[in-house]
Amino acid sequence: MFPLRAAPNAPAGPSPSPGCQGSTSRGGEHRIRGTAFPREGKSGTQHCSRDPPLKPRPASGWLRWSAARAAGAWRGTAAGGRPAEGFWVKRRSGPWPRTSLGSADLAQLGGSLGLVAREEGVGVLQAATEGEVGFRKRTRHLLGSHTQLELVLAGVSLLLAALLLGCFVALGVQYHRDPSHSTCLTEACIRVAGKILESLDRGVSPCEDFYQFSCGGWIQRNPLPDGRSRWNTFNSLWDQNQAILKHLLENTTFNSSSEAERKTQRFYLSCLQVERIEELGAQPLRDLIDKISGWNITGPWDQDNFMEVLKAVAGTYRATPFFTVYISADSKSSNSNVIQVDQSGLFLPSRDYYLNRTANEKVLTAYLDYMEELGMLLGGQPASTREQMQQVLELEIQLANITVPQDQRRDEEKIYHKMSIAELQALAPSIDWLEFLSFLLSPLELGDSEPVVVYGTDYLQQVSELINRTESSVLNNYLIWNLVQKTTSSLDHRFESAQEKLLETLYGTKKSCTPRWQTCISNTDDALGFALGSLFVKATFDRQSKEIAEGMISTIRTAFEEALGQLVWMDEKTRQAAKEKADAIYDMIGFPDFILEPKELDDVYDGYEVSEDSFFQNMLNLYNFSAKVMADQLRKPPSRDQWSMTPQTVNAYYLPTKNEIVFPAGILQAPFYARNHPKALNFGGIGVVMGHELTHAFDDQGREYDKEGNLRPWWQNESLAAFRNHTACMEEQYSQYQVNGEKLNGRQTLGENIADNGGLKAAYNAYKAWLKKHGEEQQLPAVGLTNHQLFFVGFAQVWCSVRTPESSHEGLVTDPHSPARFRVLGTLSNSRDFLRHFGCPVGSPMNSGQLCEVW
């Protein structure tokens, strides 16, 4: 059992901003088929003094909210001309009507109502105990000297007042009995209402552009932070989690009974030793290169040592030149692990950057400049370094030419090839595979008959031919360049500065001012993520949240299965098998249990040596340790305790070979989930995420796996044909969307789009089931939304995002998820429930009249 994250084995490459390292595509030591959002990697950092206070703010909500006033309720019409759920008809011109209360007014409302906080932070209304409201005492007699007419009129007035008071009492009783007509005035409700109002753009009709309606205010108030290429709810929440971890690791009274937790603090502190890192400069990497065999760019090198250099770079230090090797569950025999080999070897985010040279000329030039600068920092001469790095770049371009695009690798039945090492040797003879794999998986004994699963047979065959025809000096330079990419983040600021120049061109980031501590938290998360998770969970996680989340998943699963029963295109045999698979999905909430058992946690990291003195050596030890851990997995069955995300990660995933969905503690926070938020927001937030991951079991890739997690055909032909017809509609729909004039790849994003659409439907149906069981909720004050509408606004506001044009382009060519805007617009335009509750008529931008529905 070892839940080491994939980062030590992830392909090296620049990434735009601190976050969760890894990839949602195949490769690395885990193979996640679906995540709620794309996980971002870490960038180089500019040291600066902009550190937050040692005590971070509690992770209780969204950051960066201003106190500016927001607009009030808007009102729309139903498709049939009737006012929809109490919404006014839109006027022909001018903005939508506004309510009298905005977010700033809400902030004052609590005080005027005598709002106080409970110990758990939920506000309650208390009756005044002093100075009760009443009439002033008067010395004059009530009747005084009024005329008879005045007295009659006064009597009539009193009678009318009594009747009016009776009406108010009757209405009050009715409102008390029907919570849907009452308002929630707790502190939590007022606060979340203010945040929702601040995010809205009331000048836009929800039936015109629901993303702008839901997020326009948020976008206006959230310019991109310096050094970031994108900013969204996930980034904000991850920053909060990092601040909590910083506080825990920098606590001067830190004292743990777990050696793994103590290693975590030592690793973090070694990363903070900036003076020591600057003092060593480039020397640690120079020494490592000389130890391996030298580098033609910087000095003498061993010309006849290709296999030895490959073993060191890809084996000992876990870089991924030419290909990647990892151990994971066999897709066709999921109860056993197997060696797996796949394509790899590119530094830039996608083959598109190499092949579309006209559009990416600036990026390729910046990349070559970066290569040259690093070569010179390590001892190369200007003229010869650029010439040799140009040769390495040309080799990467040739690799890009033979790399299969991700949208052509979605049918796993077609790309799965199981063979022996002997057969792999015949396929790609330029590599001595038995020698390489035996070294990589030492001390295991391997033979020619050892099974290997290859996911890129054509690619490996062509790589072998490319290696055979490439000069040995270029091969050496390319291999060592992969090692350089892997290790420069552990060196001094000159290497960070060089990377920043490339990042600015590649992602549009301005000069980064990311605090060093934040970079070190991300590095610690990569190295000792589950020991760090132990600290995080003990400090922040509410066990009751786990129980509530499990109940929500159960309700959402039931809603999904009920929808299965209503599909007219699926035959009964396939339907029954699908229901059995849904029943069998295993859910993991919060964290794996072993992290709270000190001995078990220590056993996980036993053998990983960490000192406080050398960050570079700690990283080398990590690469070597992860290689040994990988070897240890081969002869063991897959374990459910082996998570692919750490507990503090703000994300979730579905793993088809285990048929399991996982929701780390890091995402079980506001705005996705909060115990004192309306259920409409919880189901629209974490509920949709849960439905999304569950639906991944039935997307275009997940549907190929049965309930046991095995890749095999279990669909009847007629249902499979119908499924493909429905997904073709969705593929075409998303392919029409554009970002900055560039179209989305509907094929590349198909699985995530299916999950978004199915997840929303399942979560909304689950919310309706909750209402049927528990009754209507109180409404939020001032927002002017029914709770059903609040569900959809809550869903949309999870995806509020800002991004540079360069980062948007990178997302279009690499990300299996659609851009945030179209995760909202595409999903809601296919939702009958959304269109009904917001009264969007056919022909409006949100209602084309053609819905693409799969689940």
Secondary structure as GFF3:
##gff-version 3
##sequence-region A 1 855
A	DSSP	three_ten_helix	7	9	.	.	.	ID=ss1
A	DSSP	beta_strand	34	35	.	.	.	ID=ss2
A	DSSP	alpha_helix	103	112	.	.	.	ID=ss3
A	DSSP	beta_strand	115	117	.	.	.	ID=ss4
A	DSSP	beta_strand	123	125	.	.	.	ID=ss5
A	DSSP	alpha_helix	148	177	.	.	.	ID=ss6
A	DSSP	three_ten_helix	179	181	.	.	.	ID=ss7
A	DSSP	alpha_helix	187	199	.	.	.	ID=ss8
A	DSSP	alpha_helix	210	221	.	.	.	ID=ss9
A	DSSP	beta_strand	230	232	.	.	.	ID=ss10
A	DSSP	alpha_helix	233	249	.	.	.	ID=ss11
A	DSSP	alpha_helix	259	272	.	.	.	ID=ss12
A	DSSP	alpha_helix	274	280	.	.	.	ID=ss13
A	DSSP	alpha_helix	283	292	.	.	.	ID=ss14
A	DSSP	alpha_helix	306	310	.	.	.	ID=ss15
A	DSSP	pi_helix	311	316	.	.	.	ID=ss16
A	DSSP	beta_strand	323	330	.	.	.	ID=ss17
A	DSSP	beta_strand	333	343	.	.	.	ID=ss18
A	DSSP	alpha_helix	351	355	.	.	.	ID=ss19
A	DSSP	alpha_helix	361	377	.	.	.	ID=ss20
A	DSSP	alpha_helix	382	402	.	.	.	ID=ss21
A	DSSP	three_ten_helix	406	408	.	.	.	ID=ss22
A	DSSP	alpha_helix	412	415	.	.	.	ID=ss23
A	DSSP	beta_strand	417	420	.	.	.	ID=ss24
A	DSSP	alpha_helix	421	427	.	.	.	ID=ss25
A	DSSP	alpha_helix	433	440	.	.	.	ID=ss26
A	DSSP	beta_strand	451	454	.	.	.	ID=ss27
A	DSSP	alpha_helix	457	469	.	.	.	ID=ss28
A	DSSP	alpha_helix	472	487	.	.	.	ID=ss29
A	DSSP	three_ten_helix	488	490	.	.	.	ID=ss30
A	DSSP	alpha_helix	493	507	.	.	.	ID=ss31
A	DSSP	alpha_helix	516	540	.	.	.	ID=ss32
A	DSSP	alpha_helix	543	564	.	.	.	ID=ss33
A	DSSP	alpha_helix	572	584	.	.	.	ID=ss34
A	DSSP	beta_strand	586	590	.	.	.	ID=ss35
A	DSSP	three_ten_helix	593	596	.	.	.	ID=ss36
A	DSSP	alpha_helix	598	604	.	.	.	ID=ss37
A	DSSP	alpha_helix	615	633	.	.	.	ID=ss38
A	DSSP	beta_strand	653	655	.	.	.	ID=ss39
A	DSSP	beta_strand	660	664	.	.	.	ID=ss40
A	DSSP	three_ten_helix	665	667	.	.	.	ID=ss41
A	DSSP	alpha_helix	679	682	.	.	.	ID=ss42
A	DSSP	pi_helix	683	687	.	.	.	ID=ss43
A	DSSP	alpha_helix	688	695	.	.	.	ID=ss44
A	DSSP	three_ten_helix	696	698	.	.	.	ID=ss45
A	DSSP	three_ten_helix	702	704	.	.	.	ID=ss46
A	DSSP	alpha_helix	717	735	.	.	.	ID=ss47
A	DSSP	beta_strand	738	739	.	.	.	ID=ss48
A	DSSP	beta_strand	742	743	.	.	.	ID=ss49
A	DSSP	alpha_helix	750	774	.	.	.	ID=ss50
A	DSSP	alpha_helix	787	798	.	.	.	ID=ss51
A	DSSP	beta_strand	801	803	.	.	.	ID=ss52
A	DSSP	alpha_helix	805	814	.	.	.	ID=ss53
A	DSSP	alpha_helix	820	828	.	.	.	ID=ss54
A	DSSP	alpha_helix	832	838	.	.	.	ID=ss55
###
